[in-house]
Structure formats: C-alpha cells, structure tokens
Amino acid sequence: MNVGQRIKELRKEKGLTQEELGLLIGVKKSAVAKYENNRVENLKRTTIKKLADVFDVSPSIFIIDEEETIIYNKVFEIPVFKTVPCGVPMAVIEWIVDYEKIDEKAISNGSFYGLRALDDSMYPNIMEDDILIIKQTSIVDSGKIAIVKVNEEEATCKKIIISDSGITIVPFNSSYDPIHYSRDDIKKIPVSICGEVVEIRRKM
C-alpha cells in the first residue's frame, strides 16, 4: 500500500470527505486528491504531522518502501531525567520524568538523553524547567555548554572554558560565580564531562 492509499483509507475510516480533510490540515480539496492519487513527489513533514494528528496515528505510518518516493524521518523518543542543576552541583536524580522526540538523523550521530534544568544560573539562555537535549560525550569544545560531573555523584550544566590550567565552569547569570577546577582537582575530586547540550527546548 502506498502513501496515497493509506491517506484515502484513513480518511474513509474517519468518515471524512476530501474537502473536510483539506480543511483540517489546511489545504484545498484538490491537494488531498493529489495525495490520494500519489501525485505529490515530496509530502511536507508538516503535512505528515497534521495528517497523523487528524487520523490519530504515528507519523511512521507514512514511511514507505524503497520503490516509492515520499520519505519521512523516523521519530524516536529519548528519556528525560530529573534533574540536572544549572547552579551549584547537586546530586543527580536518575529517574525518568518524561520523554522527548528526536529524529533518526540525530540518533544516528550518537546517544542522547534529556535533562530538566533547575534554577536560573544560566538565564537567559537556559531557564528553569527547560528541557536540555544532551549528546553523551566526554569531549566537548571549549566555549560549549556541557554537563559536568563532580564527585561521580553530582552534576551541573555550565558553559565550559578549557585551558592549560584546567576547566572553568561558567554561568551566564552574573549573580553566580564561575568555578575553576585545576588539573589536580580534575583527577582527585574527580571532575568529568558527561555530555554536551545540543538543544534547549522550552515548554510554553
């Protein structure tokens, strides 16, 4: 079954006309007819999302085989943990509080997880309750926002500055002070990087 046939079948199951479906997804009746006749070479991702919402199905239902032309990226869910502080390092509470969607292309570039931010030390870039999408890595370029683990039990989200003398973790909010860890501190405490913040998602 191709994508057009899927759309037609789902529309009929919902008892909708082509015109009614068009109104629900913001296109004309003629566009729906083209979808159902498989005359659209590249169906927009936003259209696929709207169709999935109307039919109450996963967007993955519109993934098609190699002989067809419309492609939709698979969507995966990653766990969001509560919580990593954006202030003074505190205990990392490792249980799942939510899930966030991330597409297949991102997943193919590494392992990811989510963390919910706490406090305002990274304001205005990161606000309390923002969801941070983290790429698991122990190597982060100087100047990036990273998750830094201290004492193997505590973690904080900060901009990191790497120098010959060690690592400085820097808040964006001037009400908080930077913390510097020397090379000896890094070994003895220890201090390690356990992820890079690659995306910030704000719940409105």
PAVEX-285096 format. One record per residue (C-alpha): residue number from 1; chain; z, y, x. Coordinates in nm, 3 decimals, decimal comma, padded with zeros to 5 digits, m for minus. Layout:
BEGIN
SITE num chaine       w       v       u
SITE NUM      A       Z       Y       X
...
END
This chain:
BEGIN
SITE num chaine       w       v       u
SITE   1      A  00,000  00,000  00,000
SITE   2      A m00,099  00,338  00,144
SITE   3      A  00,091  00,665  00,107
SITE   4      A m00,117  00,785 m00,187
SITE   5      A m00,049  00,465 m00,376
SITE   6      A  00,323  00,496 m00,303
SITE   7      A  00,332  00,851 m00,438
SITE   8      A  00,141  00,752 m00,753
SITE   9      A  00,363  00,452 m00,817
SITE  10      A  00,684  00,653 m00,770
SITE  11      A  00,554  00,935 m00,991
SITE  12      A  00,480  00,693 m01,273
SITE  13      A  00,821  00,529 m01,235
SITE  14      A  00,977  00,873 m01,283
SITE  15      A  00,756  00,935 m01,587
SITE  16      A  00,603  01,249 m01,432
SITE  17      A  00,254  01,388 m01,467
SITE  18      A  00,071  01,514 m01,159
SITE  19      A  00,130  01,869 m01,280
SITE  20      A  00,504  01,810 m01,327
SITE  21      A  00,536  01,657 m00,981
SITE  22      A  00,346  01,950 m00,834
SITE  23      A  00,590  02,196 m00,992
SITE  24      A  00,885  02,005 m00,849
SITE  25      A  00,751  02,006 m00,493
SITE  26      A  00,581  02,348 m00,504
SITE  27      A  00,213  02,251 m00,500
SITE  28      A m00,072  02,251 m00,751
SITE  29      A m00,178  01,952 m00,961
SITE  30      A m00,495  01,927 m00,752
SITE  31      A m00,286  01,882 m00,437
SITE  32      A m00,092  01,594 m00,594
SITE  33      A m00,423  01,434 m00,692
SITE  34      A m00,536  01,460 m00,330
SITE  35      A m00,212  01,300 m00,209
SITE  36      A m00,251  01,010 m00,451
SITE  37      A m00,616  00,957 m00,357
SITE  38      A m00,518  00,957  00,012
SITE  39      A m00,739  01,258  00,082
SITE  40      A m00,481  01,450  00,284
SITE  41      A m00,505  01,365  00,651
SITE  42      A m00,167  01,507  00,757
SITE  43      A  00,103  01,533  00,494
SITE  44      A  00,351  01,805  00,592
SITE  45      A  00,703  01,696  00,683
SITE  46      A  00,845  01,950  00,438
SITE  47      A  00,633  01,798  00,160
SITE  48      A  00,752  01,448  00,250
SITE  49      A  01,113  01,572  00,234
SITE  50      A  01,055  01,722 m00,112
SITE  51      A  00,887  01,403 m00,236
SITE  52      A  01,176  01,195 m00,104
SITE  53      A  01,424  01,420 m00,284
SITE  54      A  01,234  01,407 m00,614
SITE  55      A  01,198  01,030 m00,604
SITE  56      A  01,547  00,977 m00,459
SITE  57      A  01,416  00,760 m00,176
SITE  58      A  01,436  00,765  00,202
SITE  59      A  01,157  00,961  00,375
SITE  60      A  01,093  00,645  00,577
SITE  61      A  00,922  00,500  00,269
SITE  62      A  00,629  00,721  00,360
SITE  63      A  00,587  00,567  00,706
SITE  64      A  00,253  00,390  00,712
SITE  65      A  00,083  00,130  00,924
SITE  66      A m00,144  00,187  01,223
SITE  67      A m00,462  00,180  01,015
SITE  68      A m00,360  00,486  00,815
SITE  69      A m00,336  00,848  00,924
SITE  70      A m00,019  01,009  00,787
SITE  71      A  00,278  00,982  01,021
SITE  72      A  00,641  01,067  00,952
SITE  73      A  00,906  01,056  01,222
SITE  74      A  01,180  00,805  01,154
SITE  75      A  01,518  00,964  01,097
SITE  76      A  01,835  00,816  01,241
SITE  77      A  02,199  00,905  01,184
SITE  78      A  02,448  00,966  01,462
SITE  79      A  02,828  00,971  01,416
SITE  80      A  03,022  01,296  01,420
SITE  81      A  03,367  01,268  01,575
SITE  82      A  03,674  01,476  01,507
SITE  83      A  03,722  01,676  01,712
SITE  84      A  03,648  01,842  02,045
SITE  85      A  03,828  02,170  02,105
SITE  86      A  03,643  02,480  02,222
SITE  87      A  03,966  02,618  02,362
SITE  88      A  04,246  02,468  02,571
SITE  89      A  04,176  02,100  02,641
SITE  90      A  04,350  01,872  02,392
SITE  91      A  04,346  01,505  02,300
SITE  92      A  04,009  01,376  02,184
SITE  93      A  04,048  01,208  01,845
SITE  94      A  03,783  00,943  01,840
SITE  95      A  03,715  00,862  01,479
SITE  96      A  03,409  00,929  01,271
SITE  97      A  03,429  01,209  01,014
SITE  98      A  03,062  01,246  00,925
SITE  99      A  02,705  01,161  01,020
SITE 100      A  02,417  01,387  01,123
SITE 101      A  02,048  01,308  01,111
SITE 102      A  01,838  01,313  01,425
SITE 103      A  01,476  01,213  01,457
SITE 104      A  01,326  00,925  01,651
SITE 105      A  01,172  01,151  01,916
SITE 106      A  01,514  01,283  02,017
SITE 107      A  01,672  00,937  02,012
SITE 108      A  01,403  00,810  02,248
SITE 109      A  01,523  01,064  02,507
SITE 110      A  01,881  00,940  02,530
SITE 111      A  02,203  00,860  02,346
SITE 112      A  02,356  01,120  02,115
SITE 113      A  02,670  01,181  01,913
SITE 114      A  02,816  01,470  01,716
SITE 115      A  03,140  01,661  01,758
SITE 116      A  03,305  01,913  01,527
SITE 117      A  03,406  02,230  01,709
SITE 118      A  03,759  02,366  01,689
SITE 119      A  03,879  02,727  01,736
SITE 120      A  03,691  03,043  01,834
SITE 121      A  03,684  03,036  02,214
SITE 122      A  03,303  03,000  02,215
SITE 123      A  03,249  03,267  01,948
SITE 124      A  02,994  03,392  01,852
SITE 125      A  02,768  03,118  01,991
SITE 126      A  02,985  02,838  01,851
SITE 127      A  03,216  02,882  01,556
SITE 128      A  03,497  02,664  01,426
SITE 129      A  03,365  02,364  01,229
SITE 130      A  03,016  02,391  01,375
SITE 131      A  02,864  02,051  01,447
SITE 132      A  02,766  02,006  01,810
SITE 133      A  02,488  01,760  01,885
SITE 134      A  02,573  01,608  02,222
SITE 135      A  02,347  01,421  02,460
SITE 136      A  02,552  01,171  02,658
SITE 137      A  02,517  01,254  03,027
SITE 138      A  02,734  01,305  03,332
SITE 139      A  02,490  01,551  03,489
SITE 140      A  02,444  01,898  03,340
SITE 141      A  02,279  02,201  03,499
SITE 142      A  02,497  02,498  03,585
SITE 143      A  02,498  02,751  03,302
SITE 144      A  02,465  02,493  03,025
SITE 145      A  02,720  02,422  02,751
SITE 146      A  02,888  02,090  02,818
SITE 147      A  03,169  01,863  02,706
SITE 148      A  03,416  01,841  02,992
SITE 149      A  03,675  01,564  03,001
SITE 150      A  04,011  01,624  03,167
SITE 151      A  04,273  01,358  03,250
SITE 152      A  04,047  01,095  03,093
SITE 153      A  04,211  01,183  02,759
SITE 154      A  04,133  01,548  02,689
SITE 155      A  03,806  01,730  02,637
SITE 156      A  03,678  02,080  02,586
SITE 157      A  03,346  02,246  02,507
SITE 158      A  03,253  02,521  02,752
SITE 159      A  02,974  02,677  02,948
SITE 160      A  02,997  02,529  03,297
SITE 161      A  02,934  02,701  03,626
SITE 162      A  02,889  02,464  03,919
SITE 163      A  02,945  02,592  04,270
SITE 164      A  03,023  02,457  04,615
SITE 165      A  03,395  02,504  04,544
SITE 166      A  03,397  02,305  04,220
SITE 167      A  03,343  02,362  03,846
SITE 168      A  03,441  02,660  03,632
SITE 169      A  03,452  02,617  03,255
SITE 170      A  03,378  02,947  03,083
SITE 171      A  03,448  03,051  02,720
SITE 172      A  03,217  03,303  02,551
SITE 173      A  03,509  03,472  02,378
SITE 174      A  03,667  03,719  02,622
SITE 175      A  04,011  03,653  02,467
SITE 176      A  04,013  03,322  02,658
SITE 177      A  04,021  03,281  03,033
SITE 178      A  03,786  03,071  03,242
SITE 179      A  03,940  02,770  03,414
SITE 180      A  03,835  02,667  03,764
SITE 181      A  03,865  02,312  03,895
SITE 182      A  03,832  02,267  04,269
SITE 183      A  03,664  01,964  04,421
SITE 184      A  04,011  01,819  04,483
SITE 185      A  04,108  01,884  04,120
SITE 186      A  03,794  01,707  04,002
SITE 187      A  03,893  01,395  04,193
SITE 188      A  04,269  01,399  04,135
SITE 189      A  04,302  01,506  03,769
SITE 190      A  04,014  01,388  03,723
SITE 191      A  03,758  01,617  03,562
SITE 192      A  03,420  01,490  03,447
SITE 193      A  03,124  01,592  03,235
SITE 194      A  03,055  01,359  02,945
SITE 195      A  02,778  01,535  02,755
SITE 196      A  02,553  01,837  02,711
SITE 197      A  02,539  02,040  02,390
SITE 198      A  02,172  02,032  02,292
SITE 199      A  02,203  02,170  01,938
SITE 200      A  02,452  02,363  01,727
SITE 201      A  02,447  02,305  01,351
SITE 202      A  02,629  02,544  01,121
SITE 203      A  02,733  02,437  00,773
SITE 204      A  02,689  02,726  00,531
END
